[in-house]
Structure formats: C-alpha cells, structure tokens
Amino acid sequence: MKYGLLIFLIWGGIAWNFEIQAQKSSSLNQVVITEGKVSYEIPYAYELMHVAIALTDTSYRIEGYSVYNELVDTTRSYYQEVMRYFKPFQNHALVLALNKELKKNPSRYGSNLKLACNSTLGENFIKKNNQMPWVRRQEFLIGSVPRSLLLDFARVSNFEEFYSKHRTYYLDVLQSARKFARVHEQQVWLENHFPTQYGRYKLILSPLMQGTHFTQRFNWKHEKQCLMWIASPDETSMESLEIQSGRYMSIVMTEIDHNYVNPQSDLFKKRINSLLGEEFRKNWVVSTYASQNYGSGYKVFNEYMTHAVYLLFTSTLFPSEIQELLEKSKIHGMEKNRGFYRFGEFYAKCRSLTQNSLKKEPISTHYPELLNWIADINHRGSTK
C-alpha cells in the first residue's frame, strides 16, 4: 500500500465439493464456507471491528493520502447501510480508541483486525479465541484496543441484529470469493512448483475492507497453516466472469504465493539482496516509491516474483485473449503505478524459462537461471 499505510464459476466442468456452515458461537451464527482444507469466513467479531473502523475519522491524511480511503471500501451499498445503522454510535469509546490508535500508526488497523479474529463474542461475554500461536498473538496486542470495548459496542448498537439480517449477503460474498479465487486449484498448482506444503488455508473477508491485504503463515495444531485477510470481490463489475476471476485471483494469489516464493527465496537471500539492493536497486525499482515499502533487495525480488507467478498460473487457466488482457493490466500496474518498472521483462524471462524447460521442471528450480539473468542486467548497467 501507499506509504506503508499497511501493506467464478469453475470453468471446464470442474467442480469442487464445498459446504456452507453456520457455526454457533453462543447464540451467534458465524458465516463460513469450506472447500476441502480451505475456508472462507466473515467472523462476527471481525466484522464488528470493520464496522467500528468505518466510523472513524475520515479527515486524517498522510502525505496527501486519505488514511480512511486506504482502509475502508466506501463504494458498496453495504457501506451505506453500515453508516445509516451505526452513525449514532460514532462517538462510542471503541471508535474513539480506534481513532487514537490509527493516528499513532495506521498499521494498527491490522493489529485490531487480528485481535477481533482471535476473539469470540457472545451475547454477554467476549473471550480469547486463539487462531494462531502465542508469539503471533503478542504482535497484534501492541496498538490494539481492549476487547471489552467490542462487547460494549455490540451491546449498545445491537450488532447481532445487523449481522443476522445480513447473513444471506455475507454468504453471497463468500461464494463469489470462492468461485473467483479458486484457492484449492492455486494450492495444488503452487505445491507442484514449490517445495513448501500447507495443510490449511483460512481466508477472512469483509465487504468493508479496501486494498489492505495481509497474510500470516505458521505451524499450528500439528499442521502448517496460512491465514489471509483480504477484500471481497467487486460487486459492480460488468466484465466477463473469466476476467473478474482473473482480476480477483490477482488479489488473492499474490498474497498466497508469498507463502511459497519467500521460503524458496530464503535459500538465495544473500545473493538476492546483493543483486536487487544497494547499488543495483535503481535498476529494478523507482526509489521514491519502493524504498518506503520494500526496503531490501530480497523484498523487491519477492514482489516481482509473486506477481510473475500469478501470471504463470493464470496462463494455465484462461484463453489467450483473457490471459493477454490480464498480462497487460498487471504489467501496467506494476510498472506505472507501483514502481517495479522492469516487471514486463522479468515476467517474460520467467515465462521463457518455464516454457522452454524440456522436462517442465518446477518454477523453484529456475531460481539460479533467473538470478543469473538479473546479474547480467546489472552488469550491463542498463536503466530505463
């Protein structure tokens, strides 16, 4: 994200079994869809936290950018419903506490969302509901509000009534995410191309979330797990279902594939930092942007790689005319909007390496060749 504020139908007749669940937490129904070892959720306490964040100060800006607009999706009719229903509670202690934390550091947005995800909210109680290891839970406690404020906000606003009335809408959101993201297929494909294996994926969504996605991976309850906090699909797009799927996949997969790319990059971390950092950094990023969010050559490389891997995956799914559109959109966004001005060249090299592989080796096996190519670019000293 800018300035570090945070940073489908199954085609071809393939269908995966999935189950819609209304999980009980006291008398409260949590909306969940499961598909094998992948779950899509809009947790009760988590959505309450998003509602409270939507009530925070809209005037706070950093270097000209609205913090509020970076955090909250105001384009949906759901947002208007939230504001009409909860506007009378804009001065509640929970909202005031969030205002204070966000002005100290906008990244505390993520801390408070993780706190809510690790909470069970009942009619007259709130308690810890540990979703991640102890060390990870300590991280989000810095800059998060007291849990008791969530309970009081739920009580005075009658949040349960609002959540219950929107259960059908929440299910529609999750079903759209499942159809467009195709996470099960992503997982199978990625685990064929990288040595890392995951046991479970949990995607946590809110219709109020803007482009502030983040992910955590860890070993928990005897298996490797990945939690992702992401926005829900666009509800107003007039594009074809295939294009909508490809675009939403970009949001989801460029978070998921960090869990595969980063561990492989760790094996070459020293060389990567040397090749894309320090004196060679200017060959790969526009420093006025990337230096604030990607402070090492390792981070720059992983951002290049995760987006290239996304396009390699979509090339296996969509017709050539759809793939060409997705490639043009991604290359433009990476080069012109985000400052990774060699992304087109980088992706073309990745595609060449994988397509020219006689044995169709996994992507992970091409790291040495790719790094040699980067070294050659640096040696020529060419910049755009």
KACORDA-V531055 format. One line per field, one symbol per residue. phi: phi as a letter, one per 30 degrees, with the letter a starting at -180 (. if undefined). A space follows every 50 residues. Layout:
BEGIN
phi=???
END
This chain:
BEGIN
phi=.dhidak.dddiidbcdbbcbcddbhccccdbbcbiccbbbbdddddedd ddddcdeccdbbhjcddeddccdcdcdeeddedddcedcdcdeddddded ddddaeddedddddeddcbcccdbabbdbdcadeddddddddicddeedd ddddddchdedddddceddddddddddddddhdededdddddcbddbbdb cbccbadcdddcdabbbacahiadbbcbcbdcddccdcdddddddddded ddddcddedcdedddedbeddddddcchdceddbbdddcdddcbdbdedd dddedddddeddddddccdedddddddddddddddcccjcdcdedddddd ddddddddchdeeedceeddddddddedddidbc
END
